[in-house]
Amino acid sequence: MLYLIVIITGLFSLMYVPKNLFVYGNALETAQNISQKTGMFRISLASSVICYLAFTFLVIFLYQILRTVDIFVARVMVILALISVPVSFYNLINKYAILDLIKDNTSDLAQKSEKIMELLNNYDNGIFILTIFWGLWLLPFGFLIFRSGFYPKIIGVLLMVGCFGYLINFFGNTLFVDYQSVGVLQYLKLLPTVGEFSICFWLLVVGARKTKT
């Protein structure tokens, strides 16, 4: 259930809300959308907080399950995962700053729109950096799933592959100006999704199976 909460709140705050509110390249329209749909914007903030809290407890519970497989790797998994949590919360300051801009006076949105877009870009850059850790923790997590005997090995493989999907996209976007135009980009983005959806479904529906004695 914790993993499902992370996925639902993450999809809402990182995909649904940006698609409906943010118009990159048009600062004024973006500011107007946020001003007119402040409720949705606030819900996305609350959703992000719930996502990060649920993720924190998820990692702790996963550690309790998987430490019997390899305690060192399990500790590495926890460290890589939890590093992202304070960074994620700090990154939300950009969105709270946007709330401060629009709640005082919405009549001068034209003057505030560029600042609002700047804050959104800062937030997106923070998310971009966070993808490093969102990817890295999947490597020890996938390894533990693969070695555990509690879960299908293929899910462990998918999680480890998802790690490299995140990392390739991060370094590709960092090192190459025209990386966004590369056709393989959309497929690399799917790799982490497939792995995490798979383990979430398995945990929710099937659970851990007993190992052979």
Protein Blocks (a to p, Z undefined) as FASTA:
>chain_A
ZZmmmmmmmmmmmmmmmmmmpcghiaklmmmmmmmmmmmmmmmmmmmmmmmmmmmmmmmm
mmmmmmmmommlmmmmmmmmmmmmmmmmmmmmmmmmmmmmmmmomklmmmmmmmmmmmmm
mmmmmmmmmmmmmmmmmmmmmmmmmmnomacfklmmmmmmmmmmmmmmmmmmmmpmklmm
pmklmmmmmmmmmmmmmmmmmmmmnopcdddZZ
